[in-house]
Amino acid sequence: MLNWSLISGWDPVMQALAALCALVLLARSAGFVVQWLLLRVLPRMRSTLVEMEWAQVLLHDSVLQRLAKAVPSLVMQSGVQAIPQLQPQWATLILNLAIACTIYHVARVISALLNAMNEAHELKEERKATQAHSIKSYVQLGKLLVFLIAIVLIVATLVDRSPLLLLSGLGAASAVLMLIFKDTIMSFVAGVQLGSNDMLRVGDWIEMPQVGADGFVIDIALHTVKVQNWDKTITTIPTWRLMSDSYKNWRGMFESGGRRIRRSLHIDAHTIRLLTPEQRQKLALLEPLKDHWTRSGDLRMADAPAGSEMAAQQLSNLAVFKAYAYAYLLRHPHIHKTPNMFLLVRTMEPSPMGVPLELFCYTSTTVWVEYEAIQGAIFDHLIGMLPLFGLSLYQRSSDHGQHLRLAGSERWPEGQE
């Protein structure tokens, strides 16, 4: 109990004002003292509890700072009734204001705790290796609920009514509230589904052409998901759209450790012909093709049934080149040969663009730059080997002729032939 005997002889109004000013000064001083203790003493304890994650959350600087700001209102609550000569209506008003401030600061403390939990979750060492699920959407929803409850309690305190009375009035306006918080409810439900089904994580590469997203997920919040595209722009997607629309997630490719190559060489059909014995004998000496020739001179084909052999008289230069491409991929150090990583070289249906020879395989790396380098080196080699088999790539004659005319005009400028 505070002692106001020093001002007992003053005018009643002056007594009340002086006591009120002294109480405010005491409350502010208590706030500064508690803040100093919390921010200077407790951090030393935090350094000794570095292994305890809960201690790091509870002793976070933002939590302690906001906790200290609740002290002045608590002091006002406990001391306002002891102010002499203060009218009851003014005492009630000051008490209600102090309680409302305390509720506000407690809500901010809980909000800081939730932020500290999210920060601790994101900084965990195991997340760097496994990319754990983001809890930011749950944290934001928790903060929203905390402040909604705080607003109800503050209003009920200021009007000196029961919070249940206000809540009963809000029940009648539930349809309006559902309309106001429609996006929040839809986003929360979508976030729960995405998290529980492990459909999206921070760090996933996703493609969503309908919203112009093609890049890595950098943030998953309650209402939005941010994707950093390859051109370093940021696409913001409403969380609920990830459940209502389709998108491609490349996480499975990264986890498998292999990235698919599926590209075709379009062979000019006019260059495909049967091989003569001399041509067959010459090609049989090529590495690594000679490992696929049997002693009888037949070629063991990559796409033939097990135990079967193609007769040498029926071989075409395209069939031999296909076997060469398959053997080359088998010996390539950066191509997967495991059973779940298909390796296939096949001839597709002829088209007006020639006869497609498709390569289907997986690189041993998922890094984009390395993948493109491996893919480019493979096709550079195979295109360079085509003339040895008497083959050439299909090229439209009109384009080819135009290319020659352009090359000729650059070599010999007009008027100097």
C-alpha positions as CSV (number, residue, x, y, z in Angstrom):
1,M,0.0,0.0,0.0
2,L,1.3,3.4,-1.0
3,N,1.8,6.0,1.8
4,W,0.4,9.5,0.9
5,S,0.8,11.1,4.3
6,L,3.1,13.8,3.0
7,I,0.3,15.4,1.1
8,S,-2.5,14.8,3.5
9,G,-2.8,18.5,4.3
10,W,-3.2,19.7,0.7
11,D,-6.3,20.6,-1.2
12,P,-8.3,17.3,-2.2
13,V,-7.9,18.1,-5.9
14,M,-4.2,18.8,-5.5
15,Q,-3.8,15.6,-3.4
16,A,-5.3,13.6,-6.2
17,L,-3.2,15.2,-9.0
18,A,0.0,15.0,-7.0
19,A,-0.6,11.3,-6.1
20,L,-1.6,10.5,-9.7
21,C,1.6,12.2,-11.0
22,A,3.7,10.3,-8.4
23,L,2.1,7.0,-9.4
24,V,2.7,7.7,-13.1
25,L,6.4,8.5,-12.3
26,L,6.7,5.3,-10.2
27,A,5.2,3.3,-13.1
28,R,7.6,4.7,-15.6
29,S,10.5,4.2,-13.3
30,A,9.5,0.6,-12.7
31,G,9.3,0.0,-16.4
32,F,12.8,1.3,-17.0
33,V,14.2,-0.8,-14.1
34,V,12.5,-4.0,-15.3
35,Q,13.6,-3.3,-18.9
36,W,17.2,-2.9,-17.8
37,L,17.1,-6.1,-15.8
38,L,15.4,-8.1,-18.6
39,L,17.7,-6.8,-21.4
40,R,21.0,-6.8,-19.4
41,V,20.8,-9.7,-16.9
42,L,18.6,-12.3,-18.6
43,P,20.7,-12.4,-21.9
44,R,23.6,-13.7,-19.8
45,M,21.4,-16.5,-18.7
46,R,20.4,-17.1,-22.3
47,S,24.0,-17.7,-23.3
48,T,24.2,-20.5,-20.8
49,L,21.0,-22.1,-22.1
50,V,22.0,-22.1,-25.8
51,E,21.1,-25.8,-26.1
52,M,17.5,-25.3,-24.9
53,E,15.4,-24.0,-27.8
54,W,12.5,-23.0,-25.6
55,A,14.8,-20.8,-23.5
56,Q,16.0,-19.0,-26.7
57,V,12.4,-18.3,-27.6
58,L,11.3,-17.1,-24.1
59,L,14.4,-15.0,-23.7
60,H,14.3,-13.4,-27.1
61,D,15.1,-9.7,-27.1
62,S,11.8,-8.6,-28.6
63,V,9.9,-10.7,-26.1
64,L,11.7,-9.2,-23.1
65,Q,11.4,-5.7,-24.5
66,R,7.6,-6.0,-24.9
67,L,7.3,-7.7,-21.6
68,A,8.9,-4.7,-19.9
69,K,6.5,-2.3,-21.5
70,A,3.6,-4.1,-19.7
71,V,5.1,-3.2,-16.3
72,P,3.9,0.5,-16.1
73,S,0.2,-0.4,-16.7
74,L,0.5,-3.2,-14.1
75,V,1.8,-0.7,-11.5
76,M,-1.0,1.7,-12.4
77,Q,-3.6,-1.1,-11.9
78,S,-2.2,-1.9,-8.5
79,G,-1.8,1.7,-7.2
80,V,-4.8,3.6,-8.6
81,Q,-7.1,2.5,-5.9
82,A,-4.7,3.9,-3.3
83,I,-4.8,7.5,-4.7
84,P,-6.4,9.8,-2.0
85,Q,-9.3,12.0,-2.8
86,L,-9.8,10.5,-6.3
87,Q,-13.4,10.3,-7.4
88,P,-14.7,6.7,-8.0
89,Q,-15.6,7.4,-11.6
90,W,-12.1,8.7,-12.3
91,A,-10.5,5.7,-10.5
92,T,-12.6,3.3,-12.5
93,L,-11.7,5.1,-15.8
94,I,-8.0,5.0,-15.0
95,L,-8.2,1.4,-13.9
96,N,-10.0,0.3,-17.1
97,L,-7.4,2.2,-19.2
98,A,-4.6,0.5,-17.4
99,I,-6.2,-2.9,-17.8
100,A,-6.7,-2.2,-21.5
101,C,-3.0,-1.2,-21.9
102,T,-2.0,-4.4,-20.1
103,I,-4.1,-6.5,-22.4
104,Y,-2.6,-4.8,-25.4
105,H,1.0,-5.3,-24.2
106,V,0.3,-9.0,-23.3
107,A,-1.0,-9.5,-26.8
108,R,2.2,-8.0,-28.2
109,V,4.3,-10.3,-25.9
110,I,2.4,-13.3,-27.3
111,S,3.0,-12.0,-30.9
112,A,6.7,-11.6,-30.2
113,L,6.8,-15.2,-28.8
114,L,5.2,-16.5,-32.0
115,N,7.7,-14.5,-34.1
116,A,10.6,-15.9,-32.0
117,M,9.2,-19.4,-32.5
118,N,9.1,-18.9,-36.3
119,E,12.6,-17.4,-36.3
120,A,14.0,-20.3,-34.3
121,H,12.3,-22.8,-36.6
122,E,13.8,-21.2,-39.7
123,L,17.3,-21.1,-38.1
124,K,17.5,-24.7,-37.1
125,E,20.5,-26.4,-38.5
126,E,18.6,-29.4,-39.8
127,R,16.4,-27.2,-41.9
128,K,19.4,-26.2,-44.0
129,A,19.7,-29.9,-45.0
130,T,16.1,-31.0,-45.2
131,Q,14.2,-27.7,-45.9
132,A,11.5,-28.3,-43.2
133,H,8.0,-27.0,-43.6
134,S,7.3,-23.3,-43.1
135,I,5.2,-22.5,-40.0
136,K,4.8,-18.8,-41.0
137,S,1.2,-19.2,-42.0
138,Y,0.3,-20.8,-38.6
139,V,2.2,-18.0,-36.8
140,Q,0.3,-15.3,-38.7
141,L,-3.0,-17.0,-38.0
142,G,-2.1,-17.3,-34.3
143,K,-1.2,-13.6,-34.2
144,L,-4.5,-12.7,-35.9
145,L,-6.5,-14.7,-33.3
146,V,-4.5,-13.2,-30.4
147,F,-5.2,-9.6,-31.6
148,L,-8.9,-10.3,-32.3
149,I,-9.3,-11.6,-28.7
150,A,-7.3,-8.7,-27.4
151,I,-9.6,-6.2,-29.3
152,V,-12.7,-7.9,-27.8
153,L,-11.2,-7.7,-24.3
154,I,-10.0,-4.1,-24.6
155,V,-13.4,-2.9,-25.9
156,A,-15.2,-4.9,-23.1
157,T,-12.9,-3.3,-20.5
158,L,-13.3,0.2,-21.8
159,V,-17.1,0.0,-21.9
160,D,-17.2,-1.9,-18.6
161,R,-19.1,-4.8,-20.0
162,S,-18.7,-8.6,-20.1
163,P,-16.7,-9.9,-23.1
164,L,-19.3,-12.6,-23.5
165,L,-21.9,-9.9,-24.2
166,L,-19.8,-8.6,-27.0
167,L,-19.2,-12.1,-28.4
168,S,-22.9,-12.8,-28.5
169,G,-23.3,-9.7,-30.6
170,L,-20.6,-10.8,-32.9
171,G,-22.4,-14.1,-33.4
172,A,-25.3,-12.2,-35.1
173,A,-22.8,-10.7,-37.5
174,S,-21.1,-14.0,-38.3
175,A,-22.2,-13.8,-42.0
176,V,-20.5,-10.4,-42.3
177,L,-17.4,-11.7,-40.6
178,M,-17.2,-14.7,-42.9
179,L,-17.3,-12.3,-45.9
180,I,-14.6,-10.1,-44.4
181,F,-12.3,-13.0,-43.5
182,K,-13.1,-15.1,-46.6
183,D,-9.6,-15.0,-48.1
184,T,-8.1,-15.6,-44.7
185,I,-10.2,-18.7,-44.1
186,M,-9.5,-20.0,-47.6
187,S,-5.8,-19.4,-47.3
188,F,-5.5,-21.0,-43.9
189,V,-7.4,-24.2,-45.1
190,A,-5.1,-24.3,-48.2
191,G,-2.0,-23.8,-46.1
192,V,-3.0,-26.7,-43.8
193,Q,-3.6,-29.0,-46.8
194,L,-0.3,-27.9,-48.4
195,G,1.6,-28.6,-45.2
196,S,-0.1,-31.8,-44.1
197,N,0.3,-33.4,-47.6
198,D,3.8,-32.1,-48.0
199,M,2.9,-30.4,-51.3
200,L,5.0,-27.3,-50.9
201,R,8.1,-26.2,-49.0
202,V,10.3,-23.2,-48.9
203,G,13.1,-23.8,-51.5
204,D,10.9,-25.8,-53.9
205,W,11.2,-25.0,-57.6
206,I,7.6,-24.7,-58.9
207,E,6.1,-23.7,-62.3
208,M,2.7,-22.1,-62.4
209,P,2.3,-20.5,-65.9
210,Q,-1.2,-19.1,-65.3
211,V,0.2,-16.6,-62.8
212,G,3.7,-16.2,-64.4
213,A,5.6,-18.1,-61.7
214,D,8.6,-20.2,-62.5
215,G,11.3,-20.3,-59.8
216,F,12.0,-21.1,-56.2
217,V,9.6,-20.6,-53.3
218,I,11.1,-18.0,-50.9
219,D,8.3,-17.4,-48.5
220,I,5.1,-19.2,-47.5
221,A,2.8,-16.9,-45.5
222,L,-0.9,-17.1,-44.4
223,H,-2.3,-15.2,-47.4
224,T,0.5,-15.4,-50.0
225,V,3.3,-17.5,-51.4
226,K,6.3,-15.7,-52.9
227,V,8.2,-17.2,-55.8
228,Q,11.5,-15.8,-57.1
229,N,11.6,-16.3,-60.8
230,W,14.7,-17.0,-62.9
231,D,14.8,-13.3,-63.9
232,K,14.9,-12.4,-60.2
233,T,11.4,-11.0,-60.2
234,I,9.0,-11.9,-57.5
235,T,5.6,-13.4,-58.2
236,T,3.1,-13.3,-55.3
237,I,0.5,-16.1,-55.4
238,P,-2.6,-16.2,-53.1
239,T,-2.2,-19.4,-51.0
240,W,-5.6,-20.7,-51.9
241,R,-4.8,-20.7,-55.6
242,L,-2.2,-23.4,-55.0
243,M,-5.0,-25.7,-54.1
244,S,-7.6,-24.6,-56.7
245,D,-5.1,-24.5,-59.6
246,S,-2.5,-26.9,-60.8
247,Y,1.3,-26.3,-60.6
248,K,4.5,-28.3,-61.2
249,N,6.8,-29.0,-58.3
250,W,10.4,-30.0,-59.3
251,R,11.3,-31.2,-55.8
252,G,11.1,-34.9,-56.8
253,M,13.7,-34.3,-59.5
254,F,16.2,-32.8,-57.0
255,E,15.5,-35.6,-54.5
256,S,16.0,-38.3,-57.1
257,G,19.5,-37.0,-58.0
258,G,18.9,-37.1,-61.7
259,R,17.6,-34.7,-64.3
260,R,16.0,-36.0,-67.5
261,I,17.3,-35.4,-71.0
262,R,14.7,-35.9,-73.7
263,R,15.7,-34.4,-77.0
264,S,15.6,-35.5,-80.6
265,L,18.0,-35.4,-83.6
266,H,16.0,-35.0,-86.8
267,I,17.8,-37.2,-89.4
268,D,17.4,-36.4,-93.1
269,A,15.5,-39.4,-94.5
270,H,17.4,-39.1,-97.8
271,T,20.6,-40.1,-96.1
272,I,19.3,-43.3,-94.5
273,R,20.5,-46.4,-96.4
274,L,21.6,-50.0,-95.9
275,L,25.3,-50.6,-95.1
276,T,27.7,-52.5,-97.3
277,P,29.9,-55.2,-95.8
278,E,32.9,-52.8,-96.1
279,Q,31.0,-49.9,-94.4
280,R,29.9,-52.3,-91.7
281,Q,33.4,-53.5,-91.1
282,K,34.7,-50.0,-90.8
283,L,32.0,-48.9,-88.3
284,A,32.7,-52.0,-86.2
285,L,36.0,-50.5,-85.2
286,L,34.5,-47.4,-83.7
287,E,34.6,-47.0,-79.9
288,P,32.4,-47.8,-78.1
289,L,30.4,-49.4,-80.8
290,K,32.6,-52.4,-81.3
291,D,31.5,-53.7,-77.9
292,H,28.1,-54.3,-79.4
293,W,29.3,-56.4,-82.4
294,T,29.2,-60.2,-81.9
295,R,31.8,-62.6,-83.3
296,S,29.5,-63.5,-86.1
297,G,29.4,-59.9,-87.3
298,D,25.9,-59.2,-86.1
299,L,25.0,-56.0,-84.1
300,R,23.4,-56.4,-80.7
301,M,20.7,-53.7,-80.7
302,A,19.9,-51.6,-77.7
303,D,16.1,-51.9,-78.2
304,A,16.0,-55.5,-79.4
305,P,14.6,-58.3,-77.1
306,A,17.0,-60.0,-74.8
307,G,19.0,-62.7,-76.6
308,S,18.0,-61.6,-80.2
309,E,20.4,-60.3,-82.8
310,M,19.8,-58.2,-85.9
311,A,21.2,-59.7,-89.1
312,A,24.1,-57.8,-90.4
313,Q,22.6,-57.7,-94.0
314,Q,19.6,-55.8,-92.8
315,L,21.5,-53.1,-90.9
316,S,21.0,-49.5,-91.9
317,N,23.3,-46.6,-91.1
318,L,20.6,-45.2,-88.8
319,A,20.3,-48.5,-86.9
320,V,24.1,-48.5,-86.3
321,F,24.1,-44.9,-85.3
322,K,21.3,-45.6,-82.8
323,A,23.4,-48.4,-81.3
324,Y,26.4,-46.1,-81.2
325,A,24.4,-43.4,-79.4
326,Y,23.1,-45.9,-76.9
327,A,26.6,-47.3,-76.3
328,Y,28.0,-43.8,-75.9
329,L,25.4,-43.0,-73.2
330,L,26.2,-46.2,-71.4
331,R,29.9,-45.2,-71.2
332,H,29.2,-41.6,-70.3
333,P,30.4,-40.8,-66.7
334,H,27.6,-38.3,-66.1
335,I,24.6,-40.4,-67.2
336,H,22.6,-42.6,-64.7
337,K,22.6,-46.3,-65.3
338,T,20.4,-47.4,-62.4
339,P,17.1,-49.3,-63.1
340,N,14.8,-46.5,-62.1
341,M,16.6,-44.1,-64.4
342,F,15.6,-45.1,-67.9
343,L,18.2,-45.0,-70.7
344,L,16.7,-45.2,-74.1
345,V,17.5,-44.3,-77.7
346,R,14.6,-44.8,-80.1
347,T,13.4,-43.9,-83.6
348,M,10.2,-41.9,-83.7
349,E,7.6,-41.8,-86.4
350,P,8.9,-40.0,-89.6
351,S,7.6,-36.5,-90.1
352,P,8.0,-33.7,-92.6
353,M,11.0,-32.6,-90.5
354,G,12.8,-35.9,-91.0
355,V,13.2,-39.0,-88.9
356,P,13.4,-38.1,-85.2
357,L,16.0,-40.0,-83.2
358,E,15.1,-39.4,-79.5
359,L,17.5,-39.7,-76.6
360,F,15.9,-40.4,-73.2
361,C,18.2,-40.5,-70.2
362,Y,19.1,-38.9,-66.9
363,T,22.1,-36.9,-65.9
364,S,23.8,-37.6,-62.6
365,T,23.5,-34.0,-61.5
366,T,20.5,-31.7,-61.0
367,V,22.4,-28.5,-61.1
368,W,21.1,-26.5,-64.0
369,V,24.4,-25.2,-65.4
370,E,26.0,-28.6,-65.2
371,Y,23.0,-30.3,-66.7
372,E,23.0,-28.0,-69.7
373,A,26.7,-28.5,-70.2
374,I,26.4,-32.3,-70.2
375,Q,23.4,-32.2,-72.5
376,G,25.1,-29.8,-74.9
377,A,28.3,-31.9,-75.0
378,I,26.4,-35.1,-75.7
379,F,24.5,-33.6,-78.7
380,D,27.6,-31.8,-80.0
381,H,29.4,-35.2,-80.1
382,L,26.5,-37.0,-81.7
383,I,26.0,-34.3,-84.4
384,G,29.7,-34.4,-85.1
385,M,29.6,-38.2,-85.5
386,L,26.7,-38.2,-88.0
387,P,28.9,-37.8,-91.2
388,L,30.9,-40.9,-90.2
389,F,27.7,-42.9,-90.6
390,G,26.6,-41.2,-93.8
391,L,23.9,-39.3,-92.1
392,S,23.0,-35.6,-91.8
393,L,20.5,-33.5,-89.9
394,Y,17.3,-32.5,-91.6
395,Q,17.3,-28.8,-92.7
396,R,14.7,-27.1,-94.8
397,S,16.1,-26.4,-98.2
398,S,14.7,-22.9,-98.4
399,D,16.3,-22.0,-95.1
400,H,19.5,-23.7,-96.2
401,G,19.6,-21.8,-99.5
402,Q,18.8,-18.5,-97.8
403,H,21.7,-19.2,-95.3
404,L,24.1,-19.8,-98.2
405,R,23.0,-16.6,-100.0
406,L,23.5,-14.6,-96.8
407,A,26.9,-16.1,-96.2
408,G,27.8,-15.3,-99.8
409,S,26.7,-11.7,-99.5
410,E,28.8,-11.3,-96.4
411,R,31.9,-12.8,-98.0
412,W,31.6,-10.9,-101.3
413,P,29.9,-7.6,-100.9
414,E,27.7,-6.5,-103.8
415,G,29.7,-5.1,-106.7
416,Q,33.0,-6.7,-105.7
417,E,32.5,-10.3,-107.0
